[in-house]
Amino acid sequence: MASIRTIKKDIDFLVSEVISDCWVFMYINPEEKTEEAVAIINDAVTLRNELFERVNSREIENAKKHFKAVSQDLLKGVDTLFLRISDLTK
């Protein structure tokens, strides 16, 4: 099991990658789909906050299962956000 510190770093890193990709898209395409890119950024921040709340929760019965589920939800959420960014370029 990864430490809580590592999970938090992973959350911050992956969400910041999503946000930076949105900023790059908006920089390269200033007139196209800016509102959709901002919506993706807002969803990324919401995902980050929800995952941090789950990581910081003290009412955990099985810590190993809990943190594994948080890690899986992080990967699924970030993958969905990256797919949305990819759809913006089409």
Phi and psi in degrees as GROMACS dihedral restraints (atoms count N, CA, C in turn):
[ dihedral_restraints ]
;  ai    aj    ak    al  type     phi  dphi    fc
    3     4     5     6     1   -74.9    20    10
    4     5     6     7     1   154.2    20    10
    6     7     8     9     1   -74.9    20    10
    7     8     9    10     1   160.3    20    10
    9    10    11    12     1   -61.1    20    10
   10    11    12    13     1   -38.4    20    10
   12    13    14    15     1   -60.6    20    10
   13    14    15    16     1   -43.1    20    10
   15    16    17    18     1   -66.3    20    10
   16    17    18    19     1   -41.6    20    10
   18    19    20    21     1   -62.9    20    10
   19    20    21    22     1   -42.4    20    10
   21    22    23    24     1   -63.6    20    10
   22    23    24    25     1   -40.4    20    10
   24    25    26    27     1   -64.5    20    10
   25    26    27    28     1   -40.0    20    10
   27    28    29    30     1   -63.3    20    10
   28    29    30    31     1   -42.4    20    10
   30    31    32    33     1   -60.4    20    10
   31    32    33    34     1   -50.2    20    10
   33    34    35    36     1   -61.3    20    10
   34    35    36    37     1   -43.3    20    10
   36    37    38    39     1   -64.4    20    10
   37    38    39    40     1   -50.3    20    10
   39    40    41    42     1   -66.8    20    10
   40    41    42    43     1   -40.0    20    10
   42    43    44    45     1   -67.9    20    10
   43    44    45    46     1   -38.0    20    10
   45    46    47    48     1   -67.1    20    10
   46    47    48    49     1   -30.5    20    10
   48    49    50    51     1   -66.1    20    10
   49    50    51    52     1   -41.1    20    10
   51    52    53    54     1   -61.9    20    10
   52    53    54    55     1   -46.4    20    10
   54    55    56    57     1   -64.8    20    10
   55    56    57    58     1   -42.2    20    10
   57    58    59    60     1   -66.6    20    10
   58    59    60    61     1   -35.5    20    10
   60    61    62    63     1   -64.8    20    10
   61    62    63    64     1   -37.4    20    10
   63    64    65    66     1   -65.0    20    10
   64    65    66    67     1   -42.1    20    10
   66    67    68    69     1   -63.9    20    10
   67    68    69    70     1   -40.0    20    10
   69    70    71    72     1   -63.6    20    10
   70    71    72    73     1   -42.9    20    10
   72    73    74    75     1   -60.1    20    10
   73    74    75    76     1   -44.8    20    10
   75    76    77    78     1   -68.0    20    10
   76    77    78    79     1   -32.1    20    10
   78    79    80    81     1   -70.0    20    10
   79    80    81    82     1   -42.4    20    10
   81    82    83    84     1   -74.5    20    10
   82    83    84    85     1   -36.6    20    10
   84    85    86    87     1  -120.0    20    10
   85    86    87    88     1    74.3    20    10
   87    88    89    90     1   -66.8    20    10
   88    89    90    91     1   -22.8    20    10
   90    91    92    93     1  -101.3    20    10
   91    92    93    94     1    -4.4    20    10
   93    94    95    96     1  -112.8    20    10
   94    95    96    97     1   125.9    20    10
   96    97    98    99     1    50.5    20    10
   97    98    99   100     1    36.8    20    10
   99   100   101   102     1   -65.0    20    10
  100   101   102   103     1   -39.3    20    10
  102   103   104   105     1   -63.8    20    10
  103   104   105   106     1   -37.5    20    10
  105   106   107   108     1   -68.2    20    10
  106   107   108   109     1   -37.5    20    10
  108   109   110   111     1   -66.0    20    10
  109   110   111   112     1   -39.1    20    10
  111   112   113   114     1   -66.0    20    10
  112   113   114   115     1   -36.7    20    10
  114   115   116   117     1   -63.8    20    10
  115   116   117   118     1   -38.0    20    10
  117   118   119   120     1   -65.6    20    10
  118   119   120   121     1   -40.4    20    10
  120   121   122   123     1   -61.6    20    10
  121   122   123   124     1   -44.1    20    10
  123   124   125   126     1   -62.3    20    10
  124   125   126   127     1   -40.6    20    10
  126   127   128   129     1   -66.4    20    10
  127   128   129   130     1   -35.5    20    10
  129   130   131   132     1   -65.7    20    10
  130   131   132   133     1   -41.7    20    10
  132   133   134   135     1   -66.4    20    10
  133   134   135   136     1   -39.6    20    10
  135   136   137   138     1   -62.7    20    10
  136   137   138   139     1   -43.7    20    10
  138   139   140   141     1   -60.1    20    10
  139   140   141   142     1   -44.3    20    10
  141   142   143   144     1   -59.5    20    10
  142   143   144   145     1   -47.8    20    10
  144   145   146   147     1   -63.8    20    10
  145   146   147   148     1   -41.0    20    10
  147   148   149   150     1   -64.4    20    10
  148   149   150   151     1   -42.7    20    10
  150   151   152   153     1   -67.6    20    10
  151   152   153   154     1   -37.9    20    10
  153   154   155   156     1   -65.3    20    10
  154   155   156   157     1   -38.2    20    10
  156   157   158   159     1   -61.5    20    10
  157   158   159   160     1   -41.5    20    10
  159   160   161   162     1   -67.8    20    10
  160   161   162   163     1   -38.8    20    10
  162   163   164   165     1   -67.1    20    10
  163   164   165   166     1   -39.2    20    10
  165   166   167   168     1   -82.3    20    10
  166   167   168   169     1    -2.9    20    10
  168   169   170   171     1   -63.7    20    10
  169   170   171   172     1   136.6    20    10
  171   172   173   174     1   -98.7    20    10
  172   173   174   175     1    -8.6    20    10
  174   175   176   177     1   -98.7    20    10
  175   176   177   178     1    75.0    20    10
  177   178   179   180     1  -118.5    20    10
  178   179   180   181     1   127.3    20    10
  180   181   182   183     1   -82.8    20    10
  181   182   183   184     1   -52.1    20    10
  183   184   185   186     1  -120.0    20    10
  184   185   186   187     1   102.3    20    10
  186   187   188   189     1   -63.0    20    10
  187   188   189   190     1   -40.1    20    10
  189   190   191   192     1   -62.8    20    10
  190   191   192   193     1   -46.8    20    10
  192   193   194   195     1   -65.4    20    10
  193   194   195   196     1   -39.5    20    10
  195   196   197   198     1   -62.4    20    10
  196   197   198   199     1   -49.6    20    10
  198   199   200   201     1   -72.3    20    10
  199   200   201   202     1   -29.4    20    10
  201   202   203   204     1   -66.9    20    10
  202   203   204   205     1   -40.7    20    10
  204   205   206   207     1   -65.2    20    10
  205   206   207   208     1   -38.9    20    10
  207   208   209   210     1   -62.7    20    10
  208   209   210   211     1   -43.7    20    10
  210   211   212   213     1   -63.7    20    10
  211   212   213   214     1   -41.6    20    10
  213   214   215   216     1   -66.3    20    10
  214   215   216   217     1   -41.6    20    10
  216   217   218   219     1   -65.0    20    10
  217   218   219   220     1   -34.8    20    10
  219   220   221   222     1   -61.7    20    10
  220   221   222   223     1   -49.1    20    10
  222   223   224   225     1   -65.1    20    10
  223   224   225   226     1   -41.1    20    10
  225   226   227   228     1   -65.1    20    10
  226   227   228   229     1   -44.3    20    10
  228   229   230   231     1   -64.7    20    10
  229   230   231   232     1   -43.9    20    10
  231   232   233   234     1   -68.1    20    10
  232   233   234   235     1   -39.0    20    10
  234   235   236   237     1   -61.4    20    10
  235   236   237   238     1   -42.4    20    10
  237   238   239   240     1   -61.8    20    10
  238   239   240   241     1   -42.6    20    10
  240   241   242   243     1   -65.8    20    10
  241   242   243   244     1   -39.9    20    10
  243   244   245   246     1   -66.0    20    10
  244   245   246   247     1   -35.4    20    10
  246   247   248   249     1   -65.5    20    10
  247   248   249   250     1   -37.8    20    10
  249   250   251   252     1   -64.4    20    10
  250   251   252   253     1   -38.4    20    10
  252   253   254   255     1   -65.3    20    10
  253   254   255   256     1   -40.9    20    10
  255   256   257   258     1   -62.3    20    10
  256   257   258   259     1   -37.5    20    10
  258   259   260   261     1   -66.7    20    10
  259   260   261   262     1   -26.2    20    10
  261   262   263   264     1   -65.7    20    10
  262   263   264   265     1   -31.1    20    10
  264   265   266   267     1   -80.3    20    10
  265   266   267   268     1   -10.1    20    10
